[in-house]
Amino acid sequence: MEQGALIRGETLPGSAVYLNGQPIQVTADGKFAFGFEREASLSQQLKLVYPDGLTQVKPLTITEKKYKIDRVNGIAKKIMKPDPQAQARAAKDSKQVKAARSTFSEQEAFSHDFIWPLTGRISGVYGSQRVYNGKPGNPHYGVDVAAKTGTVVVAPADGVISLSVPDMFYSGGTIVLDHGYGVSSSFLHLSKLYVEQGDEIKQGQPIAEVGATGRATGPHLDWRLNWFQMRLDPVTVVPSMQSALARQ
């Protein structure tokens, strides 16, 4: 259990689960998920109320993570300081993404094993603080995998497409894939999208191609993981990249 992690659990069917006093949705067969944000408190509490009324309280100790600083130069001024029209467009994009990540569905793909949507060199990590043209920006909330434009991206787990937009201001070609119970994957900077909103997707199915669209300095996949609006680290749900490459 560490900052940025998605946690999947299972308890007796019919149980109620609470994280720090807040209820968590549980599947009919007792599966659930929750997350710890980038700067999550290192002391939290999980409470389970079983069908017979027995209550169990589990103190959770969260591991603190250290984040790296990335410096990115050469970002165009019109992107660093977008004009009012671009700002309005970015705000509209953000609203769409937020709505997609708010989706609740009863799919249970979230509880299954995930795979990497793309394998290769990791060029950016979750939680890192990016400095654009010398000016600190927001932390990076995804894992970047470098690849040539046109390289195929596949679904890391089953799900339903909740957003598919070919050209957002910051993220370019963008897809959000709902895995159920608030867990979703987002894929950014895509050059080509194969899917549309509402499409049912299977793990390993091609969904898009790598690109450098939006605010990007080169072709790569920016893969993000969310529990509702909480931004989590995708590497917490997949084997190491080294082991994935070795299997290939």
QUIHU-V440462 format. One record per backbone hydrogen bond with DSSP energy under -1.0 kcal/mol. CO is the residue of the C=O (numbers start at 1). NH is the residue of the N-H. Records with the same first field share a line. If there is no record, write none. Layout:
BEGIN
CO->NH + NH
END
This chain:
BEGIN
1->63
2->5
4->233
5->36
7->34
9->32
12->15
16->49
17->24
18->47
19->22
22->19
27->30
30->11
31->27
32->9
34->7
36->4
37->40
42->62
44->60
45->20
46->58
47->18
48->56
49->16
50->53
54->50
56->48
58->46
60->44
63->3
68->129
70->131
72->133
76->79 + 80
77->81
83->87
84->88
85->89
86->90
87->91
88->92
89->93
90->94
91->95
92->96
93->97
94->98
95->99
96->100
97->101
100->103
105->181
108->111
109->112
117->154
121->146
124->144
125->128
128->140
129->70
130->137
131->72
132->135
135->132
140->127
143->223
144->123 + 124
145->221
148->151
151->210
153->207 + 208
155->204
156->115
159->201
160->178
161->198
163->176
165->174
168->172
170->215
171->189
172->168
173->190
174->165
175->187
176->162 + 163
177->185
178->160
179->110
180->183
182->228
183->179
184->226
185->177
186->224
187->175
188->222
192->209
196->199
199->161
201->159
202->205
205->155
207->194
208->153
209->191
210->150
211->220
214->216
221->145
222->188
223->143
224->186
225->232
226->184
227->230
230->227
233->236
234->237
240->244
241->245
242->246
243->247
244->248
END
